[in-house]
């Protein structure tokens, strides 16, 4: 993987990954700290995982998540 400077200090680099169910080497955007920015699909997946963790935590507290409105 290499990270390259683009215009206005945008950073991009190559990394092997899966996007829209296609696994290959892709160009990704990175922030100034060299961390790869998530794709929209990855952000959705991450949010769904956080929701599932919250649901499980509520259940351990004896709260039925379906009863919350």
N, C-alpha and C positions, 0 to 999 in steps of 0.2 A: 504494500500500500504506500502510496506517496500522496502528500497533500500539497496542493499548488495554490498560489495566489491568483485570483481573478481580479477583474476590475473592482474598484471601490473596496478592496481588501476582502472580497468574498473568497472563501476557501472551498476548494473541492478536491476530491481524491477518488481513487479507485479502491474498490473493496468487493470481495466475493460475497454475494448475498442473494436473497430471494425477494423478488418484487413481482406482485401480481402473478404468483405461482411459477415464476420463471427464475431458475437459479443460474447465475452467471456472474461475471465481473461487471459491476455497475459503477457509474460516477455518482458520488454522494456529496452533499454539502456538509461542511464542518463549521463549527464556531471557532472563535479566536483561540480557545483552549485546546483545539484539536479533537473535540468530541463530535462524532457524527450526528447530524440532525436526523430525527426520525422521519420516515415517510408517513403520509396520511394513514396508510393501512397500519403501520406500526403504532402510531398514536392511538388509533381506535383499539387495537389489541391491548395496549398498555392500559387504557381506560377501562376496558372490560375486565381485565385482571384486577384492577383496583376495586371495581364494583364487587366482584366475586369475593375478594378479601374482606370487604366491608360487610357483605351479607353473612359470611362465615363468622365474623367477629360479633355481629349483632346476635346471631343464634347462640354463640357461647355465653352471651349476657342474658339469654332467655327472652330475647325480643324476636318476634316473628317479623321479618322484613316486609312480608306481604301485607301486614296490618298497618304499616306506616303510610299515611296519606299526606 
